[in-house]
Every structure is written in C-alpha cells, then in structure tokens.
Amino acid sequence: MRFLMAFLLFITPAVAAECPVNYSEFEENIPHLDLIECPKNKPDSELGFCRLVMDGDDAYIYAFLYTDDEPCLSDIRRARKADYLMAQ
C-alpha cells in the first residue's frame, strides 16, 4: 500500500478525476503478481482483472476494470497473505 500511496502523490488532478491509476502506470511502477482470477470472481474476466501486491506483512488485491482507453484501478482490498503463499 505504501507503494501506491507514494505513487498517487504524483498523479495530476485531471488524470485522477478520470482514472485514479491506469494499468500501464501501475504495471510499470508497482511490483505485483498477476492473478488468474479475482477473489470471488469480482470483477469477472469480462469486466476486468486483479493483481496481488505484497507489502511487508500485508497483501493487497488491486482490481482493474476495462475501459475504452485502458484498464483503470477500481478497488484495493486487503487480503490474507497466507492465502497466496505456497504451502509446503
């Protein structure tokens, strides 16, 4: 989350009004893992996709919705990190 908070400080107000973070900016600046499917299928694959960000002891799901231009950040949810770690 610290990554995104710092990143959001550099977005201009005009861009933020349309889309707080577009996917190309996120992809380039935030270390993340691609998820095959969003938790609880929200959004579903026809409407958007999700990315997982591990930040220290925390994990976050970033949901993006498809738009006419490019995918746009629509939601950030805290996740249980243990749900995304491989069990041995």
Buried (B, 14 or more C-beta within 10 A) or exposed (E): BEBBEEBEEEBEEEEEEEBBBBBEBBBEBBEBEEBEEBBEEBBEEEBBBBBBBBBEEEBBBBBBBBBEEEBBBBBBBEBEBEEBEEEE
